Amino acid sequence: MTTTLFAFPASAELQLDFQELTAAYANGAIPKEPMAPRFIAFAQRYADEILDALVLNLVSGADPDSHAPKTLENVVGLIKSTSHALIRQVLNKRSNKDLATVAEFMANRRVIMEIDGVKRDFISFPLAASDYQLLHDAWQKAASGEADVEAMKQATLRFAELSTQAFYVETGDAIELGFIAQKMFNMGHMAIDKALKMAINRLIPALKPRELKDFSSYFLGMLHSTD
């Protein structure tokens, strides 16, 4: 059976966090030491690495006069500040038992893959075959220098929807938020969704041919299909 997913490498620091927190809750164990501070630090690093991989790394080689860096930096700044505040607010008073569901979710988002003979941790989420094909077709065409800008925009909007669902909404579901925290979380979701749509609708049509190729090649490398 073929598995299709989106995945990018975790940093050495995040790999260590994955290993330590997963080990602390292994086999249904509930640690005795307070775990909330460690989960907050982990979750903030996790959020930052997702944003860096999905957004900021895209513009490292942008042309000096490109609008992309400023547009994306503004979006990332908003999302990071929103997510960090929510993480702190939501996890700060959670018991170790409550955090077990977060540990389980975290373990499911971690996948170990071998690339070029080297095994390492990846941050991932599964893709339906239809979504994989949509993204692959649009990004592969653009990476070959034959970009359909409208198709690129629609594929990237769909990717933003999928990644927000995987990395934000489903994380909130794992935490089992209370009424007030859920309202805050929903407001954060709306702010992130609005910022991403605005950025994509502005950014994709403004990218130069070389930037479109680089953008698509970068994301194409994060699509994985395994048997």
Residue frames as qw, qx, qy, qz and C-alpha x, y, z in Angstrom:
[[0.000, 0.888, 0.460, 0.000, 0.00, 0.00, 0.00],
 [0.429, 0.415, -0.012, 0.803, 1.39, 3.40, -1.00],
 [0.332, -0.752, -0.386, 0.419, 1.67, 6.08, 1.68],
 [0.346, 0.609, 0.133, 0.701, 1.82, 9.71, 0.63],
 [0.456, -0.762, -0.310, 0.339, 2.94, 12.41, 3.03],
 [0.229, 0.865, -0.138, 0.424, 4.52, 15.81, 3.43],
 [0.805, -0.520, -0.081, 0.276, 7.66, 15.72, 5.58],
 [0.343, 0.807, -0.298, 0.378, 10.74, 17.80, 6.35],
 [0.668, 0.042, -0.578, 0.466, 13.75, 17.09, 8.61],
 [0.506, -0.848, -0.154, -0.037, 13.61, 18.04, 12.28],
 [0.148, 0.802, -0.475, 0.330, 16.60, 19.83, 13.77],
 [0.520, 0.138, -0.765, 0.354, 18.99, 17.97, 16.07],
 [0.140, -0.131, 0.534, -0.823, 17.45, 19.83, 19.04],
 [0.706, -0.012, 0.001, -0.708, 13.92, 18.87, 18.08],
 [0.745, 0.125, -0.649, -0.092, 14.96, 15.26, 17.49],
 [0.269, 0.123, -0.760, 0.579, 16.29, 15.18, 21.04],
 [0.424, -0.056, 0.310, -0.849, 13.03, 16.68, 22.35],
 [0.786, 0.059, -0.378, -0.486, 11.06, 14.02, 20.46],
 [0.636, 0.125, -0.742, 0.171, 13.17, 11.24, 21.95],
 [0.100, 0.115, -0.671, 0.725, 13.14, 12.52, 25.54],
 [0.503, -0.015, 0.230, -0.833, 9.43, 13.33, 25.74],
 [0.796, 0.076, -0.456, -0.391, 8.38, 10.15, 23.97],
 [0.521, 0.125, -0.780, 0.324, 10.58, 8.12, 26.35],
 [0.137, -0.143, 0.543, -0.816, 9.10, 9.90, 29.37],
 [0.679, 0.080, 0.204, -0.701, 5.61, 8.68, 28.39],
 [0.409, 0.263, -0.830, -0.273, 6.63, 5.29, 26.99],
 [0.372, -0.164, -0.913, 0.031, 4.35, 2.32, 27.71],
 [0.407, -0.702, -0.489, -0.321, 1.70, 4.50, 29.34],
 [0.537, -0.275, -0.417, 0.680, 4.01, 5.93, 31.99],
 [0.076, -0.935, -0.202, -0.280, 3.16, 9.28, 33.61],
 [0.513, 0.330, -0.391, 0.689, 6.32, 11.16, 34.69],
 [0.466, -0.643, -0.486, 0.364, 6.62, 12.50, 38.23],
 [0.296, -0.309, 0.010, 0.904, 8.54, 15.72, 37.46],
 [0.353, 0.728, 0.285, -0.514, 6.43, 18.65, 36.12],
 [0.573, 0.155, 0.610, 0.526, 6.40, 18.34, 32.33],
 [0.274, 0.884, 0.368, -0.090, 4.51, 21.49, 31.28],
 [0.086, -0.858, 0.283, 0.420, 7.65, 23.71, 30.98],
 [0.383, -0.256, 0.768, 0.445, 9.34, 21.09, 28.79],
 [0.414, 0.526, 0.724, 0.165, 6.25, 20.73, 26.60],
 [0.150, 0.936, 0.152, -0.278, 5.97, 24.51, 26.20],
 [0.184, -0.687, 0.524, 0.469, 9.61, 24.77, 25.11],
 [0.415, 0.037, 0.843, 0.340, 9.17, 21.80, 22.77],
 [0.364, 0.697, 0.618, -0.011, 5.90, 23.06, 21.28],
 [0.094, 0.923, -0.051, -0.369, 7.33, 26.52, 20.63],
 [0.237, -0.492, 0.696, 0.467, 10.42, 25.06, 18.95],
 [0.426, 0.286, 0.841, 0.172, 8.17, 22.69, 16.97],
 [0.308, 0.850, 0.389, -0.177, 6.01, 25.60, 15.79],
 [0.031, -0.841, 0.310, 0.441, 9.05, 27.69, 14.88],
 [0.331, -0.277, 0.799, 0.420, 10.65, 24.91, 12.85],
 [0.435, 0.539, 0.718, 0.074, 7.43, 24.31, 10.95],
 [0.210, 0.935, 0.158, -0.239, 7.21, 28.01, 10.09],
 [0.184, -0.704, 0.522, 0.446, 10.89, 28.25, 9.19],
 [0.406, -0.036, 0.848, 0.339, 10.69, 25.19, 6.95],
 [0.351, 0.617, 0.699, 0.086, 7.38, 26.10, 5.32],
 [0.158, 0.960, 0.231, -0.011, 7.94, 29.84, 4.97],
 [0.195, -0.910, 0.253, 0.265, 11.19, 31.57, 5.89],
 [0.585, -0.291, 0.626, 0.425, 13.60, 29.16, 4.20],
 [0.582, 0.623, 0.496, 0.165, 11.83, 29.84, 0.93],
 [0.226, 0.967, 0.062, 0.100, 13.17, 33.36, 0.68],
 [0.644, -0.586, 0.246, 0.426, 16.80, 32.80, 1.66],
 [0.488, -0.069, 0.518, 0.699, 17.83, 33.09, -1.99],
 [0.307, 0.822, 0.477, -0.053, 15.28, 35.64, -3.16],
 [0.450, 0.523, 0.137, 0.711, 16.30, 38.48, -5.46],
 [0.273, -0.136, -0.355, 0.884, 17.26, 41.71, -3.65],
 [0.259, -0.013, -0.076, -0.963, 14.25, 43.56, -5.07],
 [0.363, -0.287, -0.851, -0.248, 11.79, 40.73, -4.41],
 [0.475, -0.460, 0.068, -0.747, 8.64, 41.41, -2.39],
 [0.798, -0.170, -0.569, -0.100, 8.65, 37.83, -1.07],
 [0.473, 0.022, -0.643, 0.601, 10.91, 38.21, 2.00],
 [0.149, -0.138, 0.304, -0.931, 9.02, 41.13, 3.53],
 [0.684, -0.173, -0.286, -0.649, 5.62, 39.60, 2.85],
 [0.803, -0.117, -0.584, 0.014, 6.56, 36.25, 4.36],
 [0.354, 0.104, -0.585, 0.723, 8.49, 37.68, 7.30],
 [0.354, -0.219, 0.159, -0.896, 5.45, 39.71, 8.32],
 [0.810, -0.165, -0.354, -0.437, 3.21, 36.63, 8.13],
 [0.716, 0.005, -0.627, 0.309, 5.67, 34.48, 10.08],
 [0.097, 0.218, -0.471, 0.849, 6.05, 37.14, 12.77],
 [0.586, -0.227, 0.014, -0.778, 2.29, 37.22, 13.27],
 [0.873, -0.096, -0.422, -0.223, 1.91, 33.45, 13.35],
 [0.575, 0.128, -0.636, 0.500, 4.88, 32.90, 15.69],
 [0.104, -0.227, 0.425, -0.870, 3.68, 35.47, 18.20],
 [0.725, -0.169, -0.108, -0.659, 0.15, 34.04, 18.06],
 [0.865, -0.014, -0.500, -0.046, 1.25, 30.43, 18.42],
 [0.407, 0.209, -0.632, 0.625, 3.79, 31.09, 21.20],
 [0.317, -0.242, 0.331, -0.855, 1.22, 32.95, 23.30],
 [0.828, -0.109, -0.196, -0.514, -1.39, 30.24, 22.78],
 [0.748, 0.119, -0.625, 0.188, 1.06, 27.45, 23.59],
 [0.176, 0.218, -0.602, 0.748, 2.08, 29.11, 26.84],
 [0.499, -0.181, 0.173, -0.830, -1.51, 29.88, 27.81],
 [0.859, -0.024, -0.290, -0.422, -2.87, 26.43, 26.99],
 [0.806, 0.100, -0.552, 0.186, -0.08, 24.19, 28.31],
 [0.063, 0.570, -0.494, 0.653, 1.10, 26.13, 31.35],
 [0.501, -0.308, 0.525, -0.616, -1.28, 24.56, 33.88],
 [0.859, 0.105, -0.380, -0.327, -1.70, 21.14, 32.31],
 [0.732, -0.469, 0.482, -0.113, -1.02, 18.13, 34.48],
 [0.112, -0.431, 0.846, 0.294, 1.41, 15.44, 33.38],
 [0.445, 0.277, 0.849, -0.068, -1.56, 13.14, 32.81],
 [0.446, 0.779, 0.231, -0.376, -3.27, 15.72, 30.58],
 [0.141, 0.762, -0.492, -0.395, -0.07, 16.08, 28.56],
 [0.546, -0.098, 0.820, 0.139, -0.04, 12.35, 27.73],
 [0.612, 0.635, 0.468, -0.049, -2.39, 13.01, 24.80],
 [0.223, 0.921, -0.246, -0.205, 0.00, 15.68, 23.51],
 [0.328, -0.525, 0.761, 0.194, 2.89, 13.20, 23.75],
 [0.629, 0.239, 0.738, 0.056, 0.89, 10.65, 21.78],
 [0.490, 0.841, 0.192, -0.122, 0.00, 13.21, 19.10],
 [0.029, -0.853, 0.471, 0.223, 3.62, 14.33, 18.92],
 [0.500, -0.259, 0.807, 0.180, 4.79, 10.75, 18.41],
 [0.624, 0.505, 0.596, 0.020, 2.33, 10.34, 15.53],
 [0.330, 0.933, -0.037, -0.142, 3.66, 13.49, 13.82],
 [0.208, -0.699, 0.652, 0.208, 7.22, 12.16, 14.03],
 [0.952, 0.293, 0.069, -0.052, 8.36, 9.79, 11.30],
 [0.437, -0.596, 0.570, 0.359, 11.81, 8.28, 10.81],
 [0.803, 0.586, 0.074, -0.074, 12.90, 8.00, 7.19],
 [0.669, -0.308, 0.410, 0.538, 16.11, 7.01, 5.47],
 [0.463, 0.881, 0.032, -0.095, 17.29, 9.54, 2.89],
 [0.477, 0.731, -0.462, 0.159, 20.54, 8.90, 1.00],
 [0.719, 0.080, -0.630, 0.282, 21.42, 6.15, 3.46],
 [0.118, 0.158, -0.541, 0.818, 20.92, 8.30, 6.56],
 [0.341, -0.602, -0.717, -0.087, 18.03, 7.77, 9.02],
 [0.108, 0.030, -0.326, 0.939, 16.65, 10.83, 10.77],
 [0.114, 0.566, 0.698, -0.424, 13.49, 12.29, 12.27],
 [0.019, 0.280, 0.435, 0.855, 11.04, 14.16, 10.10],
 [0.299, 0.337, 0.468, -0.760, 8.04, 16.30, 10.98],
 [0.058, -0.068, -0.809, -0.581, 5.21, 15.08, 8.81],
 [0.555, 0.241, 0.472, -0.641, 1.54, 14.76, 8.07],
 [0.450, 0.191, 0.835, 0.254, -0.24, 12.31, 5.76],
 [0.294, 0.344, -0.240, -0.859, -1.67, 13.42, 2.44],
 [0.754, 0.376, 0.470, -0.263, -4.66, 11.97, 0.64],
 [0.612, 0.093, 0.581, 0.529, -3.63, 10.64, -2.77],
 [0.302, 0.806, 0.422, 0.284, -5.66, 13.35, -4.50],
 [0.199, -0.971, 0.066, 0.117, -3.96, 16.15, -2.53],
 [0.618, -0.409, 0.481, 0.469, -0.54, 14.62, -3.13],
 [0.549, 0.372, 0.569, 0.486, -1.23, 14.56, -6.86],
 [0.108, 0.952, 0.264, 0.113, -2.57, 18.14, -6.90],
 [0.340, -0.877, 0.243, 0.238, 0.52, 19.49, -5.14],
 [0.657, -0.214, 0.564, 0.452, 2.96, 17.30, -7.04],
 [0.525, 0.577, 0.502, 0.375, 1.57, 18.26, -10.45],
 [0.057, 0.987, 0.113, 0.096, 1.55, 22.01, -9.78],
 [0.420, -0.810, 0.346, 0.218, 4.97, 22.11, -8.12],
 [0.708, -0.069, 0.557, 0.429, 6.66, 19.77, -10.58],
 [0.473, 0.722, 0.381, 0.332, 5.44, 21.80, -13.56],
 [0.069, -0.994, 0.061, -0.061, 6.67, 25.05, -11.99],
 [0.623, -0.592, 0.425, 0.282, 9.98, 23.47, -10.97],
 [0.683, 0.176, 0.534, 0.466, 10.57, 22.57, -14.62],
 [0.144, -0.258, 0.202, 0.934, 10.07, 26.21, -15.63],
 [0.166, -0.297, -0.674, -0.656, 6.53, 25.82, -16.99],
 [0.013, 0.260, 0.690, -0.676, 4.55, 27.29, -14.13],
 [0.200, -0.607, -0.572, -0.515, 0.82, 27.80, -14.38],
 [0.048, 0.266, -0.423, 0.865, 0.56, 30.67, -11.89],
 [0.637, -0.282, -0.020, -0.717, -3.14, 30.16, -11.15],
 [0.891, -0.101, -0.438, -0.063, -2.65, 26.42, -10.62],
 [0.491, 0.192, -0.551, 0.647, 0.33, 27.20, -8.38],
 [0.233, -0.324, 0.277, -0.874, -1.74, 29.62, -6.33],
 [0.801, -0.237, -0.155, -0.527, -4.63, 27.19, -5.91],
 [0.834, 0.012, -0.517, 0.192, -2.28, 24.32, -4.98],
 [0.322, 0.231, -0.510, 0.764, -0.46, 26.48, -2.45],
 [0.474, -0.333, 0.128, -0.805, -3.74, 27.67, -0.92],
 [0.900, -0.171, -0.311, -0.254, -4.76, 24.02, -0.56],
 [0.679, 0.133, -0.544, 0.474, -1.39, 23.23, 1.00],
 [0.046, -0.352, 0.379, -0.855, -1.84, 26.08, 3.49],
 [0.729, -0.291, -0.052, -0.617, -5.24, 24.66, 4.43],
 [0.911, -0.038, -0.410, 0.020, -3.84, 21.14, 4.88],
 [0.526, 0.220, -0.521, 0.636, -0.79, 22.20, 6.88],
 [0.267, -0.384, 0.277, -0.839, -2.84, 24.47, 9.16],
 [0.856, -0.245, -0.170, -0.422, -5.25, 21.59, 9.81],
 [0.871, 0.044, -0.436, 0.223, -2.39, 19.17, 10.53],
 [0.511, 0.175, -0.429, 0.724, -0.11, 21.40, 12.54],
 [0.146, -0.240, 0.267, -0.922, -2.55, 23.72, 14.27],
 [0.695, -0.225, -0.119, -0.672, -6.12, 22.40, 14.42],
 [0.873, -0.083, -0.478, -0.044, -5.23, 18.77, 15.14],
 [0.390, 0.193, -0.590, 0.680, -2.73, 19.86, 17.77],
 [0.349, -0.260, 0.241, -0.868, -5.52, 21.75, 19.51],
 [0.837, -0.154, -0.303, -0.429, -7.74, 18.68, 19.33],
 [0.725, 0.066, -0.616, 0.301, -5.00, 16.61, 21.00],
 [0.130, 0.230, -0.505, 0.822, -4.76, 19.09, 23.88],
 [0.298, -0.574, -0.761, -0.036, -8.51, 18.84, 24.63],
 [0.105, 0.234, -0.141, 0.956, -9.08, 22.54, 25.19],
 [0.007, 0.521, 0.691, -0.501, -11.58, 24.01, 27.60],
 [0.270, 0.820, 0.504, 0.033, -14.23, 26.52, 26.53],
 [0.057, -0.948, 0.085, 0.300, -12.17, 29.72, 26.97],
 [0.400, -0.467, 0.632, 0.472, -8.98, 28.20, 25.59],
 [0.500, 0.363, 0.729, 0.297, -10.92, 26.85, 22.60],
 [0.233, 0.928, 0.281, -0.073, -12.25, 30.33, 21.82],
 [0.197, -0.824, 0.377, 0.374, -8.71, 31.72, 21.95],
 [0.507, -0.145, 0.757, 0.385, -7.50, 28.87, 19.79],
 [0.459, 0.631, 0.609, 0.143, -10.24, 29.49, 17.24],
 [0.096, 0.972, 0.013, -0.212, -9.36, 33.18, 17.08],
 [0.342, -0.602, 0.596, 0.407, -5.72, 32.24, 16.48],
 [0.544, 0.206, 0.760, 0.290, -6.82, 29.87, 13.72],
 [0.358, 0.848, 0.389, -0.003, -8.81, 32.60, 12.00],
 [0.078, -0.916, 0.251, 0.304, -5.88, 35.04, 12.21],
 [0.442, -0.358, 0.726, 0.388, -3.44, 32.48, 10.80],
 [0.526, 0.445, 0.702, 0.183, -5.83, 31.42, 8.03],
 [0.253, 0.940, 0.196, -0.116, -6.44, 35.02, 6.98],
 [0.197, -0.811, 0.427, 0.348, -2.73, 35.89, 7.02],
 [0.514, -0.137, 0.768, 0.356, -1.78, 32.85, 4.94],
 [0.487, 0.630, 0.591, 0.129, -4.45, 33.41, 2.31],
 [0.117, 0.974, 0.006, -0.196, -3.54, 37.07, 2.00],
 [0.322, -0.658, 0.571, 0.371, 0.17, 36.26, 1.68],
 [0.545, 0.085, 0.774, 0.312, -0.34, 33.50, -0.92],
 [0.417, 0.777, 0.469, 0.041, -2.72, 35.56, -3.05],
 [0.046, 0.965, -0.171, -0.192, -0.20, 38.41, -3.07],
 [0.429, -0.600, 0.613, 0.282, 2.98, 36.37, -3.25],
 [0.691, 0.137, 0.669, 0.236, 2.48, 33.73, -5.94],
 [0.522, 0.785, 0.300, 0.147, 1.51, 36.12, -8.79],
 [0.020, -0.973, 0.225, 0.047, 4.40, 38.44, -7.80],
 [0.719, -0.402, 0.488, 0.290, 7.13, 35.76, -7.90],
 [0.295, 0.690, -0.507, -0.425, 9.64, 35.99, -10.72],
 [0.875, 0.250, -0.359, -0.207, 10.22, 32.93, -12.95],
 [0.447, 0.360, -0.734, 0.364, 13.38, 31.90, -11.05],
 [0.291, -0.243, 0.597, -0.707, 11.60, 32.35, -7.72],
 [0.842, 0.043, 0.001, -0.538, 8.69, 30.21, -8.90],
 [0.779, 0.290, -0.555, 0.033, 11.13, 27.46, -9.85],
 [0.205, 0.335, -0.722, 0.569, 12.95, 27.69, -6.52],
 [0.546, -0.173, 0.351, -0.741, 9.69, 27.82, -4.54],
 [0.900, 0.100, -0.135, -0.403, 8.31, 24.74, -6.29],
 [0.660, 0.340, -0.641, 0.194, 11.55, 22.75, -6.19],
 [0.065, -0.361, 0.657, -0.658, 11.83, 23.41, -2.46],
 [0.674, -0.077, 0.368, -0.636, 8.34, 22.12, -1.66],
 [0.843, 0.268, -0.375, -0.277, 8.50, 19.29, -4.19],
 [0.414, 0.377, -0.768, 0.312, 11.39, 17.85, -2.18],
 [0.278, -0.177, 0.668, -0.667, 9.09, 17.52, 0.85],
 [0.834, 0.093, -0.023, -0.543, 6.52, 15.34, -0.89],
 [0.105, -0.365, 0.925, -0.014, 7.14, 11.66, -0.20],
 [0.863, 0.077, -0.144, -0.478, 5.51, 8.54, -1.58],
 [0.094, -0.435, 0.886, -0.128, 6.47, 5.24, 0.03],
 [0.715, -0.041, -0.595, -0.363, 5.34, 1.62, -0.42]]
